[in-house]
Amino acid sequence: MASEHSESQETNSTSLVEDSLNISFEDINYTVRHGVLAGGRKTILHDLCGTFNAGELTVIMGQSGAGKSTLMDILAGYSKPTSGSIYVNGRVRNEKMFRRRSCYILQDDQVQNMLTIQESLHIAADLKLGNHISGQQKKQRIEEIITSLGLTRARRTRAGNLSGGQKKRLAIGLELISDPPVMFLDEPTSGLDSSISKQIVYLLHLLARQGRTVVVTMHQPSAGLLYMVDRIYAVAAGRCAYVGSVTQLLPYLERMNLMCPPYHNPVDFLIEICVENASGLVESSNNGRNNNWCTNISHETDSSIIEKSNLSNCEEVCLTTLPTPKEDPTSKILLALKSTYSTSFCKQFTTLTRRSLLSMWRDPAFTIMSTGIHCAMALFIGTLFYNIGSDAKYVRDNYNFLYFSLMFLMFTAFSSVSINFPEEIPVIRREHFNRWYTAGAYYTSTVVSALPKQTVCTLSYAFIVYWLTGQPGEINRFASFCLILLLVSYVALCKGLLIGSLFNVKNGVIFGPFFIMPFTIFSGFFLRYTDAPFFIRWLFNASFLKHGLVGVVLSIFGMNRPNLVCSDMYCHYSYPIQFLQDNGMVGEKFSLAIVALISIGLIVSVLAFVILKIRLKSKW
Ligand SMILES: Nc1ncnc2c1ncn2[C@@H]1O[C@H](COP(=O)(O)OP(=O)(O)OP(=O)(O)O)[C@@H](O)[C@H]1O
């Protein structure tokens, strides 16, 4: 096969003019580390070869653990093979170019639950088509997709309320916006009943018939689906057991004296006998090189397929209005762009922020609950420390109140993001891989759209407690107090994003406190900076809570605050300067606390972004 392929790199110009992309691969090996300490390696794919053509629906099938998803990941460009080559129309694949012409719909595909089908498609069109396609054309494209995928009646239904089949169709529709000629789908029918599975496979069959190369993995396609499948690629323990048409499968097996019982699904039979006859099958298929059994690919008419597969319920899926890639200029307009992404960073950022805010607006329960909790806690704390602010007798209590406020805001901001953010990762992974937006645009929009809620919650809390605890009625002190609380909650929010980027929800809940608790120890509240051993003092400077505590204490007791009234015989802290001195804060500066908080916030944000980027690149 190698000789058939030109070794020249696939050039941009050739990709631009080609509407159909045939994919072939040669000697694909994939090895992973097996046991970090043992240093062993495990080979998952062994010298796999094969060809998947445009205009055909190819199903990669095999037992669980055979290596289907691994092969699919490699073909889609999601992971790199350890060795081997992939060709597009006979030329070595240019990965960057290929990713612009293909899409990958993952198994755990998730959509934005709070948005309706129509809104999701509009956002996808804004991100994937940008300003290169006019508003009118975008609208027309969305209408075509909605009609073709049979989603007209559900167009105003939120994705979270859609059935499994409708959700899958929406996921496919979102990628069809930019009309990629190559589509990869990992287990598109998993979790769906047989009638919905038929609908999905019929849709994929029609998409293939329009000239696309459609490759899907399926554990074990049922007999009812096989009429719509053009090519089967059976994987057995990382090797190819059969490549060819459905109709040729039985003759292929019979030639090897493997007789499928009458009325038995040949695919089920192949899967059953795969293990014990693996070596013979792999030899016979020449590990995917033997294309003799592909000659009879039927290309049956739609009416005969509908009849044979009993597709009466599926008439709603009908691609009559969707133009074929040949007729549709969208893909070519997008390919002519120099950049990998169709839209600028700004456009991606504004569209993603709009989407986040819209989702938040649609699901106000979380925002209302958060604000409610902040207000309720503020009332409780305000009542507990009622009117202590101007009395020298309660300076210690006031200090405790200030520290508690920082801790409360830190934990609420941290946990709200560290729990919510990991749930978004599967959506971001798909959209980012399919070049909707850069990781930077997504990350920036996430931070920016989280700020309004955090600001409202923090200011509600600050306003209530400041007033109830009877702090000085000076606008600049109140403003400084609010500013510090806001900055502390923003830094905690960024730390939440960092943990959310690193861990899933479960591990985030377990490990999150380990990441945040050390900052409480080095805040200066439990152990004063001046009392700490010399070699750990730097940890105080790295603790945002220390700078937060300095900031709030200075805003209440610093800035030349006059002496406090004493309601007792003797008050040790009638002179605010005395309190600052005892807590080692005399030399501290409010402006430095602000600078330190902003710097720590920026460092944590950058770290969270880098981790998110790494996570999106890897499968972790
Ligand atoms: N990173 C890895 N480390 C160790 N083993 C791995 C790794 N990735 C995949 N495997 C193993 O490789 C084999 C093939 O995995 P793959 O997910 O491709 O199978 P599959 O055919 O798609 O299975 P399923 O139908 O259950 O999804 C499995 O045995 C899996 O455990």
PDBQT file of the ligand as one rigid body, heavy atoms in Angstrom, charges set to zero:
ROOT
HETATM    1  N1  LIG A 701      -3.976   4.743  28.445  1.00  0.00    +0.000 N 
HETATM    2  C1  LIG A 701      -4.192   3.436  28.561  1.00  0.00    +0.000 A 
HETATM    3  N2  LIG A 701      -3.507   2.681  29.439  1.00  0.00    +0.000 NA
HETATM    4  C2  LIG A 701      -3.713   1.348  29.549  1.00  0.00    +0.000 A 
HETATM    5  N3  LIG A 701      -4.602   0.682  28.806  1.00  0.00    +0.000 NA
HETATM    6  C3  LIG A 701      -5.324   1.386  27.912  1.00  0.00    +0.000 A 
HETATM    7  C4  LIG A 701      -5.164   2.787  27.741  1.00  0.00    +0.000 A 
HETATM    8  N4  LIG A 701      -6.013   3.196  26.770  1.00  0.00    +0.000 NA
HETATM    9  C5  LIG A 701      -6.681   2.103  26.374  1.00  0.00    +0.000 A 
HETATM   10  N5  LIG A 701      -6.269   1.018  27.054  1.00  0.00    +0.000 N 
HETATM   11  C6  LIG A 701      -6.736  -0.364  26.891  1.00  0.00    +0.000 C 
HETATM   12  O1  LIG A 701      -6.751  -0.627  25.509  1.00  0.00    +0.000 OA
HETATM   13  C7  LIG A 701      -7.820  -1.459  25.189  1.00  0.00    +0.000 C 
HETATM   14  C8  LIG A 701      -8.646  -0.852  24.063  1.00  0.00    +0.000 C 
HETATM   15  O2  LIG A 701      -9.337   0.296  24.559  1.00  0.00    +0.000 OA
HETATM   16  P1  LIG A 701     -10.480   0.998  23.708  1.00  0.00    +0.000 P 
HETATM   17  O3  LIG A 701     -11.101   2.035  24.548  1.00  0.00    +0.000 OA
HETATM   18  O4  LIG A 701      -9.919   1.420  22.404  1.00  0.00    +0.000 OA
HETATM   19  O5  LIG A 701     -11.481  -0.219  23.499  1.00  0.00    +0.000 OA
HETATM   20  P2  LIG A 701     -12.889  -0.239  22.786  1.00  0.00    +0.000 P 
HETATM   21  O6  LIG A 701     -12.823  -1.309  21.769  1.00  0.00    +0.000 OA
HETATM   22  O7  LIG A 701     -13.258   1.114  22.314  1.00  0.00    +0.000 OA
HETATM   23  O8  LIG A 701     -13.798  -0.681  24.003  1.00  0.00    +0.000 OA
HETATM   24  P3  LIG A 701     -15.297  -0.219  24.376  1.00  0.00    +0.000 P 
HETATM   25  O9  LIG A 701     -16.196  -0.739  23.313  1.00  0.00    +0.000 OA
HETATM   26  O10 LIG A 701     -15.525  -0.902  25.674  1.00  0.00    +0.000 OA
HETATM   27  O11 LIG A 701     -15.271   1.280  24.469  1.00  0.00    +0.000 OA
HETATM   28  C9  LIG A 701      -8.611  -1.685  26.463  1.00  0.00    +0.000 C 
HETATM   29  O12 LIG A 701      -8.233  -2.932  27.008  1.00  0.00    +0.000 OA
HETATM   30  C10 LIG A 701      -8.160  -0.567  27.364  1.00  0.00    +0.000 C 
HETATM   31  O13 LIG A 701      -8.197  -0.961  28.695  1.00  0.00    +0.000 OA
ENDROOT
TORSDOF 0
